């Protein structure tokens, strides 16, 4: 067992959010050992930002049940159980280019067992796309909004629905929008009340916050 791996197996019991493994920058051997440790405990585990090459290595060296999604670069090890909850989360993605981050949030909610729906390519450049699904959006306890460019979706969406909105700025864009800082500033400076913001491209952080909020709301 490697001395540089120390998984927090009890995090879910303590915080309500299970341990997740950030795969980027980890070696193939480290990721495989983490999978082996989890499998030995019959412990389900979520990996984020995992490259296809990392998954290929792990999958070729273990018989453990692995569910990999190349779009979100997430890996779910083991089985997950769907929770019975009156709360649900809507994930609203401005454009198809935002789907890697939106899908990361969705996959995290899959792992948490939280009911959710994804609404893709409904950005405000064609406002009708958003307003026509407004009745569906109103059914959710909380919304995660994922957008790059100027991040206009955050303010518009928050101005249409009762539910709180978690804004996830993405690094989609060019020119002054490169890297997602314009979308981040738009979310932070929004005049529409009820918006909270996570870091750029942080679908996992948004899903974790949404999970905690819905867990408390369901008590």
VOTORPA-828889 format. One record per residue: residue in three letters; x, y, z of N, C-alpha, C in turn. Coordinates in steps of 0.02 Angstrom, whole numbers, padded with zeros to 5 digits, always signed. Example, Ala and Ser with C-alpha at 12.3 -4.5 7.8 and 13.67 -1.06 7.14 Angstrom:
BEGIN
ala+00660-00284+00390+00615-00225+00390+00660-00165+00390 ser+00642-00112+00354+00684-00053+00357+00645+00002+00394 
end
This chain:
BEGIN
unk+00042-00060+00000+00000+00000+00000+00044+00062+00000 unk+00029+00109-00044+00070+00169-00051+00058+00217+00007 unk+00112+00249+00029+00108+00298+00083+00078+00364+00060 unk+00073+00376-00006+00048+00440-00030-00026+00437-00047 unk-00060+00384-00027-00132+00377-00038-00166+00367+00030 unk-00213+00411+00046-00247+00407+00110-00320+00429+00100 unk-00362+00383+00079-00431+00398+00061-00473+00411+00123 unk-00516+00461+00120-00561+00478+00175-00625+00436+00168 unk-00623+00375+00192-00679+00329+00182-00742+00350+00220 unk-00735+00389+00272-00792+00407+00314-00820+00477+00300 unk-00800+00505+00244-00820+00575+00230-00896+00582+00223 unk-00929+00534+00192-01002+00540+00183-01038+00542+00249 unk-01017+00499+00297-01049+00498+00363-01038+00564+00399 unk-00982+00595+00386-00965+00657+00421-00994+00720+00388 unk-00995+00721+00322-01014+00782+00286-01075+00774+00241 unk-01096+00712+00227-01151+00701+00182-01130+00694+00109 unk-01067+00708+00095-01039+00702+00027-00982+00652+00029 unk-00986+00598-00010-00933+00548-00008-00868+00574-00039 unk-00814+00541-00022-00749+00556-00051-00751+00552-00127 unk-00720+00599-00161-00712+00596-00234-00637+00603-00249 unk-00615+00568-00300-00545+00567-00317-00534+00610-00379 unk-00491+00660-00373-00472+00703-00429-00415+00667-00467 unk-00432+00641-00526-00385+00597-00561-00329+00635-00596 unk-00343+00696-00616-00292+00734-00653-00229+00742-00611 unk-00172+00732-00641-00106+00736-00610-00087+00673-00570 unk-00133+00628-00560-00116+00565-00528-00089+00516-00580 unk-00043+00473-00558-00016+00423-00604-00065+00366-00613 unk-00055+00328-00667-00098+00270-00680-00094+00221-00621 unk-00033+00211-00595-00024+00164-00540-00061+00187-00477 unk-00060+00252-00464-00096+00278-00405-00171+00268-00412 unk-00198+00281-00471-00269+00272-00482-00290+00199-00475 unk-00249+00155-00502-00264+00084-00496-00263+00062-00423 unk-00216+00086-00384-00214+00067-00314-00275+00093-00276 unk-00297+00153-00293-00357+00180-00261-00417+00136-00277 unk-00423+00115-00340-00478+00070-00360-00474+00005-00321 unk-00414-00022-00314-00405-00085-00278-00422-00078-00204 unk-00403-00022-00174-00420-00011-00104-00496-00007-00095 unk-00529+00030-00140-00602+00038-00135-00637-00029-00146 unk-00614-00067-00195-00644-00131-00210-00637-00179-00152 unk-00580-00177-00118-00568-00221-00061-00617-00206-00004 unk-00641-00144-00001-00688-00124+00051-00760-00127+00026 unk-00770-00147-00038-00837-00144-00070-00865-00074-00065 unk-00822-00026-00077-00838+00045-00069-00845+00078-00137 unk-00903+00108-00151-00912+00145-00214-00871+00209-00211 unk-00848+00231-00270-00803+00289-00272-00813+00327-00337 unk-00808+00393-00333-00814+00437-00390-00745+00466-00408 unk-00728+00463-00472-00667+00495-00497-00686+00551-00545 unk-00656+00608-00538-00668+00664-00583-00605+00680-00623 unk-00614+00713-00680-00560+00734-00725-00512+00677-00742 unk-00541+00620-00759-00502+00562-00778-00496+00558-00854 unk-00435+00554-00879-00423+00549-00950-00441+00479-00976 unk-00455+00476-01040-00470+00411-01070-00412+00363-01061 unk-00351+00387-01068-00292+00343-01061-00286+00317-00989 unk-00304+00358-00940-00303+00335-00870-00355+00281-00859 unk-00414+00292-00886-00467+00241-00879-00446+00176-00913 unk-00418+00181-00973-00399+00121-01009-00349+00080-00969 unk-00303+00113-00935-00253+00077-00895-00287+00042-00836 unk-00329+00079-00800-00363+00050-00742-00408-00008-00763 unk-00446+00003-00816-00494-00049-00838-00459-00113-00860 unk-00398-00106-00887-00362-00165-00911-00327-00202-00855 unk-00328-00174-00794-00293-00205-00738-00338-00221-00679 unk-00403-00219-00689-00449-00236-00635-00513-00265-00663 unk-00546-00307-00623-00611-00335-00642-00668-00299-00606 unk-00653-00246-00570-00704-00209-00533-00752-00175-00582 unk-00815-00167-00562-00864-00135-00606-00850-00060-00613 unk-00836-00039-00675-00817+00030-00689-00866+00061-00738 unk-00889+00121-00724-00934+00157-00769-00901+00224-00787 unk-00872+00226-00848-00834+00286-00869-00873+00325-00920 unk-00872+00391-00914-00903+00436-00962-00850+00483-00989 unk-00838+00479-01055-00783+00517-01085-00799+00591-01091 unk-00863+00609-01097-00881+00680-01104-00864+00718-01040 unk-00885+00692-00983-00873+00725-00919-00807+00706-00887 unk-00775+00655-00915-00712+00627-00887-00722+00604-00815 unk-00777+00570-00802-00792+00544-00736-00795+00468-00738 unk-00775+00438-00683-00778+00366-00674-00814+00351-00609 unk-00863+00306-00612-00897+00282-00553-00879+00210-00542 unk-00850+00196-00484-00832+00128-00466-00886+00099-00420 unk-00913+00041-00438-00962+00009-00396-01033+00032-00410 unk-01078+00009-00368-01149+00024-00377-01169+00086-00337 unk-01217+00123-00364-01245+00180-00328-01320+00167-00319 unk-01348+00194-00266-01418+00185-00251-01456+00250-00258 unk-01512+00247-00293-01553+00306-00301-01591+00321-00237 unk-01586+00382-00213-01619+00402-00152-01693+00417-00166 unk-01734+00401-00118-01805+00421-00122-01811+00491-00094 unk-01826+00539-00137-01827+00609-00115-01881+00648-00152 unk-01912+00694-00117-01960+00738-00149-01925+00796-00184 unk-01860+00802-00172-01821+00856-00202-01787+00832-00266 unk-01781+00876-00315-01746+00860-00376-01707+00922-00400 unk-01658+00910-00441-01613+00963-00464-01616+00966-00540 unk-01622+01026-00566-01619+01037-00638-01551+01065-00657 unk-01521+01036-00708-01457+01060-00734-01471+01093-00801 unk-01456+01157-00806-01473+01196-00866-01408+01217-00899 unk-01395+01192-00959-01334+01208-00995-01349+01256-01053 unk-01312+01310-01055-01324+01361-01106-01313+01335-01176 unk-01257+01301-01188-01241+01277-01254-01214+01206-01253 unk-01211+01176-01311-01183+01108-01316-01111+01107-01294 unk-01075+01162-01305-01005+01166-01283-00997+01164-01208 unk-01051+01178-01171-01049+01176-01098-01064+01106-01070 unk-01077+01058-01113-01098+00992-01090-01046+00954-01050 unk-00981+00961-01064-00933+00925-01021-00940+00944-00947 unk-00950+01008-00932-00958+01029-00863-01027+01011-00837 unk-01078+01021-00878-01146+01003-00857-01152+00928-00845 unk-01119+00889-00887-01122+00816-00878-01082+00794-00817 unk-01029+00830-00801-00993+00815-00739-01040+00824-00679 unk-01078+00879-00678-01126+00889-00624-01179+00834-00623 unk-01202+00815-00681-01253+00762-00686-01227+00695-00660 unk-01166+00679-00680-01137+00615-00659-01124+00614-00583 unk-01105+00670-00556-01096+00675-00483-01163+00663-00448 unk-01216+00692-00474-01282+00681-00444-01304+00608-00453 unk-01285+00577-00509-01297+00505-00518-01264+00467-00461 unk-01202+00484-00447-01164+00450-00395-01195+00462-00326 unk-01218+00523-00314-01250+00539-00250-01318+00506-00243 unk-01348+00486-00300-01415+00456-00299-01470+00508-00296 unk-01456+00567-00322-01504+00623-00317-01544+00631-00382 unk-01610+00635-00378-01650+00644-00439-01632+00709-00475 unk-01629+00706-00541-01609+00765-00579-01631+00759-00652 unk-01631+00816-00686-01644+00818-00758-01595+00867-00789 unk-01573+00850-00850-01528+00894-00887-01565+00927-00944 unk-01557+00993-00949-01587+01033-01004-01529+01065-01041 unk-01516+01041-01102-01456+01062-01138-01472+01109-01196 unk-01425+01153-01211-01429+01199-01268-01490+01244-01264 unk-01498+01277-01207-01556+01321-01196-01531+01392-01178 unk-01476+01413-01207-01448+01479-01192-01492+01536-01215 unk-01476+01596-01189-01520+01654-01200-01512+01685-01269 unk-01465+01661-01310-01462+01686-01379-01526+01671-01417 unk-01559+01617-01395-01626+01602-01420-01671+01595-01359 unk-01695+01651-01334-01728+01652-01269-01788+01605-01265 unk-01821+01593-01322-01879+01549-01324-01861+01479-01300 unk-01798+01458-01311-01779+01391-01290-01783+01383-01214 unk-01770+01437-01179-01773+01436-01106-01845+01444-01081 unk-01881+01491-01110-01948+01505-01085-01996+01447-01099 unk-01983+01408-01152-02029+01353-01167-02022+01295-01118 unk-01966+01291-01083-01958+01239-01032-01967+01266-00962 unk-01987+01328-00955-01995+01359-00889-02042+01319-00844 unk-02099+01293-00869-02142+01253-00825-02105+01191-00796 unk-02062+01161-00835-02023+01103-00811-01972+01125-00759 unk-01940+01181-00771-01890+01206-00724-01921+01222-00657 unk-01982+01246-00657-02016+01265-00595-02028+01205-00549 unk-02024+01145-00575-02037+01086-00534-01978+01066-00491 unk-01920+01095-00503-01859+01075-00468-01848+01116-00405 unk-01818+01084-00355-01802+01117-00292-01746+01167-00300 unk-01700+01152-00346-01640+01193-00356-01617+01184-00427 unk-01585+01236-00455-01560+01233-00523-01485+01246-00525 unk-01450+01208-00565-01379+01220-00580-01376+01247-00651 unk-01350+01308-00658-01345+01340-00724-01272+01339-00747 unk-01261+01314-00807-01193+01305-00833-01186+01346-00897 unk-01141+01395-00897-01135+01439-00956-01066+01470-00960 unk-01043+01480-01022-00981+01516-01034-00996+01582-01068 unk-00952+01603-01114-00959+01667-01148-00970+01723-01098 unk-01027+01759-01103-01040+01815-01057-01081+01793-00996 unk-01101+01729-00993-01137+01704-00935-01205+01735-00923 unk-01238+01756-00977-01303+01789-00969-01357+01742-00940 unk-01348+01678-00950-01399+01630-00928-01413+01635-00853 unk-01362+01649-00814-01370+01650-00741-01423+01700-00719 unk-01417+01762-00741-01464+01814-00721-01533+01802-00749 unk-01536+01783-00813-01601+01773-00845-01639+01716-00810 unk-01604+01660-00798-01636+01603-00767-01660+01620-00697 unk-01619+01653-00658-01638+01671-00590-01698+01718-00589 unk-01706+01757-00641-01762+01803-00646-01827+01771-00668 unk-01824+01706-00684-01883+01671-00709-01913+01620-00661 unk-01872+01597-00612-01893+01541-00571-01890+01557-00496 unk-01925+01518-00457-01924+01525-00384-01862+01493-00354 unk-01840+01438-00383-01785+01399-00355-01720+01439-00354 unk-01678+01427-00304-01611+01457-00305-01570+01428-00362 unk-01522+01467-00385-01481+01448-00442-01407+01446-00422 unk-01375+01390-00436-01303+01385-00428-01272+01395-00496 unk-01233+01448-00503-01202+01465-00567-01134+01431-00573 unk-01124+01399-00631-01060+01368-00647-01033+01401-00710 unk-00989+01450-00704-00958+01479-00764-00912+01428-00796 unk-00911+01426-00862-00867+01379-00897-00814+01418-00936 unk-00762+01383-00955-00707+01414-00992-00721+01416-01067 unk-00785+01407-01086-00805+01411-01156-00806+01484-01178 unk-00772+01500-01232-00771+01568-01257-00705+01586-01289 unk-00701+01645-01318-00640+01667-01350-00633+01742-01340 unk-00576+01770-01358-00564+01841-01346-00564+01856-01272 unk-00601+01907-01251-00602+01925-01180-00636+01872-01137 unk-00675+01827-01169-00709+01774-01131-00666+01713-01121 unk-00606+01712-01148-00562+01654-01142-00549+01637-01069 unk-00556+01574-01052-00541+01551-00985-00598+01555-00936 unk-00653+01586-00955-00712+01587-00912-00717+01643-00862 unk-00669+01690-00862-00671+01743-00810-00729+01792-00822 unk-00748+01804-00884-00804+01848-00897-00869+01818-00870 unk-00879+01753-00883-00939+01719-00857-00938+01718-00780 unk-00879+01709-00751-00874+01709-00678-00892+01778-00650 unk-00865+01831-00679-00880+01898-00655-00954+01914-00665 unk-00983+01890-00720-01055+01901-00732-01097+01869-00677 unk-01078+01808-00658-01115+01773-00605-01108+01810-00538 unk-01047+01831-00523-01035+01865-00459-01067+01934-00456 unk-01073+01967-00514-01099+02035-00516-01172+02039-00533 unk-01206+01982-00539-01276+01981-00560-01320+02022-00513 unk-01367+02058-00542-01415+02096-00502-01477+02054-00487 unk-01480+01992-00513-01537+01948-00501-01525+01911-00435 unk-01568+01919-00386-01556+01887-00321-01566+01811-00324 unk-01532+01777-00278-01541+01704-00273-01490+01663-00311 unk-01434+01695-00332-01382+01660-00368-01321+01651-00322 unk-01296+01590-00318-01232+01577-00287-01186+01547-00340 unk-01121+01555-00331-01075+01540-00385-01018+01495-00362 unk-01000+01446-00404-00941+01405-00391-00887+01423-00442 unk-00830+01392-00435-00773+01408-00477-00784+01387-00550 unk-00742+01412-00593-00747+01399-00665-00741+01324-00679 unk-00787+01297-00718-00788+01227-00739-00798+01178-00681 unk-00822+01201-00625-00827+01158-00565-00896+01126-00560 unk-00910+01079-00605-00973+01043-00602-00979+01001-00539 unk-00924+00973-00516-00925+00933-00455-00943+00977-00395 unk-00914+01036-00390-00930+01080-00334-01002+01101-00333 unk-01031+01114-00392-01101+01134-00396-01147+01076-00375 unk-01131+01016-00398-01171+00958-00380-01167+00943-00306 unk-01108+00952-00277-01099+00939-00205-01139+00989-00164 unk-01137+01053-00183-01175+01104-00147-01250+01091-00154 unk-01271+01072-00214-01342+01058-00225-01365+00998-00184 unk-01322+00948-00180-01338+00888-00141-01347+00906-00067 unk-01302+00947-00041-01307+00966+00030-01371+01006+00043 unk-01387+01053-00001-01446+01094+00008-01509+01051+00006 unk-01513+01005-00042-01573+00963-00049-01578+00914+00010 unk-01520+00891+00035-01522+00845+00091-01551+00879+00153 unk-01531+00941+00165-01557+00978+00222-01631+00995+00211 unk-01648+01013+00149-01718+01032+00133-01765+00972+00141 unk-01737+00912+00132-01779+00852+00136-01790+00827+00206 unk-01757+00857+00256-01764+00833+00325-01827+00859+00357 
end
